[in-house]
Every structure is written in C-alpha cells, then in structure tokens.
C-alpha cells in the first residue's frame, strides 16, 4: 500500500491511497467530516477489499502526516487480522516484530490524569518532543491530561512495539479507571510509530486526533477514530 501526498510520486505496483488533501499545506487541514469521507472511509473499503482476498500482511510506503499515519494503522488494526511492514530509513518496521524477554528498552515517563475534562480524557504521547505543556495551556482541565513521554529516539521495530505496548497499557489503565466517553489524542513523534500505535488503537472510546500548529504552538482538530461509525 502506497500513500501519496504532495511530496511523493505514485507507485503503479501498489494499492494507492491519495492523501494529498490531508498534508496540511499552508497550515490548513480539513474538518473531521472530510477526513472521514475522503480518507477514513476509503481506507476502510481498502481494508475490506484486502481481507476479502485474504491479504493481511501489508507493506506500507509513502509520505504522510501524523493524523494520516494513525488512521492508516487504525484501518489496518491488529484486531482485524492485519500486520504491517512500515517503511523507515532504518528498514521496515514490522508490527509483529515483538520484543523478546531479554530485550531492554528505555522506560516511558508517565504522568497520570486524575480527572476528566467533562467526559473527555486528553492523552499526550511524545518522543523527544513533549506536547503536554502546550495541551495543558489550551485545556480548561489540566488534570485531565495523561502524559506519556520518551526522551530517547526509537530506532528499531522491536523498540517501537515495546513503546506501543507501554502507551496502550497506560491508556487502557487510565480509561478503565476514569471511564471517559471520548479521548483527545495529541501525538509528537515518528510517523512510523504513529502507524504502529494506530494499529493497536482498539477497544477505546472515540478518539479525536490533532495536528500541531506551528504558528502559535497550539493544536488543530483533525480526524476522529471511532469503530462505531
């Protein structure tokens, strides 16, 4: 599967997804309805088409924003039987290249949320760059922010899968404790890790994704991940 943006060419050998509308050119992003109609629904149809042909291992290439990365992984979730080989500069990161018992990776730093923002849990996930301060600054309920941060780069598929497990475990525990009706997710890190995280983003409340706005350091709403729709 090849994702085409405004920065790369097409690939005639691949099932191609045109995501050029969702690249944030000029700092502008579509609203949630257009993300769903023009990206999430085509991805869902593509995933259904692949499953009907018993094709469940996907080599993913191309160029894409973080929201698109999360949507790609989410559409090809592990819960629906897919595994993904995500192209990176270090080589492909396979979602089934899981850590071994002897492997050791740097710990993620977790600051738990103690309340909800009405019915919403805000989740900040960062690798090398922490979005938490910006999110708390624009939030009416700073205590409703779950911060999950890694201060070192991720350089391998196994390290990525270890990180995904750490993030998912922290999110699942907080969701079980606070029972939010919805999630707002703010992610700062490698696009490949975003794909891997979306791949495991199941059994969670509807999740509003965001993109960083360089002009003022804030975040813009983009797509919504929701298995109920």
N, C-alpha and C positions, 0 to 999 in steps of 0.2 A: 504494500500500500504506500503510495507516494502522495505527500501533501504539498500542494503547490501554493506558494504565497506570491507576493510581489517581488520576491528576491531570488527565485529559482525557476528553472525551466520544467517543462513537462517530461514525463517518462512513459513512453509508449508501451513499455513492458509491464507496467504496474496498473493495478486498480487505483485510479487517481481521484483525489479529493481536492477540489478547488476552494482554498481557504483565503484567497487574496482579499476578499471583502473584509476579513477579520484580522488584518495585520496592524490596525491602529495607525494607519498612515495619517500624518498630521495630528496625531494625538486623539483622533476620533474613533469611537467604537460603536457598533450597532447596539440597539437595545436588546433586552432578553428575548423578546418575541422573534426578532430576526435571527438571533443566534440559534434559536430552536428550529425555526422554519428552514433556514438555509445552511445550517451546519449540523446540528444535532440529529435532526430527522434524516438527512442523507447518510450520516454515519450509522444510524440505527438500521436503515434499509441495507446499507453495505454489509453490516454485521450479520443481518438475517440472511442475505444472499450467500455470504461465506459459509454460514452454518449449514444452509441447505445443501451446499456442495462439500460438506464435511472438511472444510478448510479452517482449521482452528489455530494454526501457527502462522503468525503474521510478521513479515519483515517490514519495518516502518522506516521510511526515509522522508526527506524534505525539510522545509523550514516553516516554523510556526510559532505563534505567540504562546504564552503560558496558559491562557484560557483554552486555546485550541489543543494544547498538549494534554491538559487534564480531561478535556472532552474526548480526545482520541482514546486515552486509556480507559475512560469510563465506558465508552461504547464497545470496547473490546475487553470487558471485565473478565477477571478470572472466574467469577461466579457463573458466567455463561459459557465457560469452557475454553476461552482463548488464552494463548501465550503469545508474547510479543518480543521480537528482537528489535531493540531500539538503536538506530544508528547514532554513534557518538564518535568523537575524534579518536578515542582510545579503542575503537572497535565496537561491535554490537553488544548492548546490554540486554541479556535475555531475562525475562521476568521469572523464569523457572530456574535460574542460576542462583540457588538459595545458599545462604551461609552454612558452613559446616560448624560442628560443635567446637572445633579447635580454633575457629576464626575469632579474632578480636577486633572490634571497631570502636572509635571514639564515642563516648556517650552523648546523647542529645540532652540539652538542658531544657527542662520543662518547668514552666510556671503555671500552675493550675488556675482555672477560673473558679470563683467562689459564688457566682450568681449568674443570672441570665439578664439580658437586655430585653425586658418584657418576656418574649418567648424565644429569643434568639441567642445562640452561642457563637461568639466571634472566635475564630481559630487563625492564629498566625503561625506559618511554617516558614522558616528561613534557613538557608545555607550560606554562611559567610555574611549575609546581609539580613538584619532583623527588622521585619516590618512592624513590630509590636508598638514601638513608640508612636509612629505615625497613626496607627489604628486607634490606639488609646486616646490620642489627641483629638480625633474626629468622632469618637464614640461618646454617647451620653451615659454609658455604663462601663467604665474601665475595668471593674471587677468581673465583667462578663467575657474577658479575653483569655483564652488558653494559648499560651506561647510555647512553641516547640522549636528549638534553635540548635543548629550545629555550627561550630566555629571553625570547622576544617572542611576542605573540599572532599567531594566524593569522586573516586577515581576508578571504580570497578562495578560490575553488575552485582556482585555479592554484597558489596558495601551499600549499594542502592537498595537492594532488597532488605538488608538489615535495617536501613533507615526507614523504609516504608513500613516495616513491621513495628518499629518504635513509634512512629507517628500514628499509625492506625490503632495500636494498643492504647495510647494516651487519649486519642479522640474517643474511642469506644468506651473507655472507662468514665470519661467526663460526661458523655452523652447518657450513659446508664445512670449516673449519679444525679445529674441536673434535669434530665428529660426535656431538652429543648424541642420545640416544634419545627425549628429551622436552624440552619447553620449559615454563617457568613465566613467564607474562606479567603484568606489573604496569603499568597504564596510568593516567596522570593528565593529563587534558586535555579538550578539547571533545568532546562526544558525536558531532558531525558528523565530526570527524577519525577517531574510533574506527570509525565506519561505513566510511569510506574506507580505513582500514588493514585492516579485516577483509575488504574487497572484494579486496584484493591478497594476503591471507594464504594462499598456496597453495605447494605443493611444500616444506612444512616439517614437522618432526616434530609429533606430537600436542601440543597446547598447552593447558595448564591456565590458565584465566583467574581473576582475583581482583578483589575489591571492597574498597575502603578501609573500615576500621572506625574511626569517629571516636572511639569510647570510649577506645581505647588506642593509636591511631595505627598499628595493625597491618593486616594484610590477610587476608581470608577467601577460601577457595577457592570458585569458583562452577562455571561450565560448562567443558567440555573440547571443543576444536575438533579433530576428527580425521576426515580424509577416508576413513579405512579402515573406519569404522563406519557 
